[in-house]
Amino acid sequence: MLEVIGVLLFLWLMGKVSGLLFRLAWGAVKVIAILLLAAALPMLAAGLLCAGGMMLLVPSGLLLLILALLKGDV
Protein backbone atom coordinates (compact mmCIF):
# COMPACT_ATOMS: atom_id res chain seq x y z
CA MET A 1 0.00 0.00 0.00
CA LEU A 2 2.89 2.34 0.78
CA GLU A 3 4.32 1.68 -2.68
CA VAL A 4 1.02 2.65 -4.36
CA ILE A 5 0.92 5.89 -2.36
CA GLY A 6 4.55 6.57 -3.33
CA VAL A 7 3.83 5.99 -7.02
CA LEU A 8 0.75 8.24 -6.92
CA LEU A 9 2.73 10.94 -5.13
CA PHE A 10 5.51 10.64 -7.70
CA LEU A 11 3.03 10.92 -10.60
CA TRP A 12 1.39 13.97 -9.01
CA LEU A 13 4.79 15.59 -8.51
CA MET A 14 5.77 14.77 -12.09
CA GLY A 15 2.61 16.48 -13.34
CA LYS A 16 3.35 19.59 -11.28
CA VAL A 17 6.94 19.73 -12.52
CA SER A 18 5.90 19.27 -16.16
CA GLY A 19 3.38 22.11 -15.77
CA LEU A 20 6.08 24.34 -14.30
CA LEU A 21 8.48 23.43 -17.10
CA PHE A 22 5.81 24.23 -19.69
CA ARG A 23 5.22 27.66 -18.15
CA LEU A 24 8.97 28.30 -17.96
CA ALA A 25 9.47 27.30 -21.59
CA TRP A 26 6.51 29.45 -22.67
CA GLY A 27 8.01 32.46 -20.86
CA ALA A 28 11.41 31.84 -22.45
CA VAL A 29 9.83 31.65 -25.90
CA LYS A 30 8.03 34.96 -25.31
CA VAL A 31 11.29 36.65 -24.23
CA ILE A 32 13.15 35.32 -27.27
CA ALA A 33 10.31 36.41 -29.58
CA ILE A 34 10.35 39.92 -28.11
CA LEU A 35 14.13 40.19 -28.59
CA LEU A 36 13.91 38.96 -32.18
CA LEU A 37 11.06 41.36 -32.92
CA ALA A 38 13.00 44.26 -31.41
CA ALA A 39 15.93 43.40 -33.67
CA ALA A 40 13.83 42.84 -36.80
CA LEU A 41 11.61 45.94 -36.70
CA PRO A 42 14.39 48.50 -37.39
CA MET A 43 15.67 46.35 -40.24
CA LEU A 44 12.13 46.10 -41.62
CA ALA A 45 11.71 49.87 -41.39
CA ALA A 46 15.04 50.45 -43.15
CA GLY A 47 14.13 47.98 -45.87
CA LEU A 48 10.75 49.61 -46.44
CA LEU A 49 12.38 53.04 -46.52
CA CYS A 50 14.91 51.89 -49.11
CA ALA A 51 12.24 50.18 -51.19
CA GLY A 52 10.01 53.25 -50.97
CA GLY A 53 12.92 55.47 -51.93
CA MET A 54 13.65 53.31 -54.95
CA MET A 55 9.98 53.46 -55.94
CA LEU A 56 10.18 57.24 -55.89
CA LEU A 57 13.58 57.51 -57.57
CA VAL A 58 12.76 55.49 -60.68
CA PRO A 59 9.74 57.56 -61.86
CA SER A 60 11.36 60.85 -60.92
CA GLY A 61 14.53 59.80 -62.77
CA LEU A 62 12.48 58.94 -65.83
CA LEU A 63 10.72 62.31 -65.68
CA LEU A 64 14.05 64.10 -65.45
CA LEU A 65 15.33 62.09 -68.42
CA ILE A 66 12.24 63.01 -70.45
CA LEU A 67 12.65 66.68 -69.54
CA ALA A 68 16.32 66.57 -70.49
CA LEU A 69 15.46 64.94 -73.82
CA LEU A 70 12.79 67.56 -74.52
CA LYS A 71 15.17 70.39 -73.76
CA GLY A 72 17.84 68.82 -75.92
CA ASP A 73 20.51 68.72 -73.20
CA VAL A 74 21.29 65.06 -73.62
N, C-alpha and C positions, 0 to 999 in steps of 0.2 A: 504494500500500500504506500509505503514511503517512497518507493521508486516511481510510482505513478504520479504522486504529488510533485516529485522532483522534475519529472519529464514535463508535466503541465506548467510548472513554474518556469522551466527553461524555455518552452515554446512561447509563453506569454512574454518573457523577457526578450526573446528573439524578435517578436513582433514589435515591441516597443523600440528596440534598437534599429530595426529596419525602417520604421516610421521616422525616427530621428535622422537616420542617414539620408532618407529621401528628402526631408526638409532641408538638410544641410546641402545636399547636392543641388536642389532647386535654387537655394540662395546663391550658391557659387555660380550657377549658370546665369542667374540674373545679373550678378556683378560683372561677369565676363562679357555678357551682352551689352551692358551699359558702357563698359570700357571700349569695346569694339565700335559701338555706335558713336561714341564721342570722338574716336579717331577717324571714322569714316565720313562723318558729316562735313567737316571742313574740306576734305578731298572731293566730296560730291559737289559742294558749293563751288569750288575752284574749277572743277570739270564743267559744270553748267555755265559758269561765267565764260570760260574759254570757248565752249561750244556756241554760246550766245554771241560772243564777240565775233567768232568766225561767221556766224549767220548774218551779222550786220556788215562785216567787212567785204564779203563777196559781192552783194548787190551794190554797195556804195562804190566799190572799186570798178565794177562794170559801168556804173553811171559816170564816174570820172573818166573812164576810157572812152565812152561815147561822146562826152563833152569835149575831150581832147581831140577826138577824130573830127568832130563837127567844126571845131575851131581851126583845125589844120595844123596843130602843133606837133603831131606825131609823125 
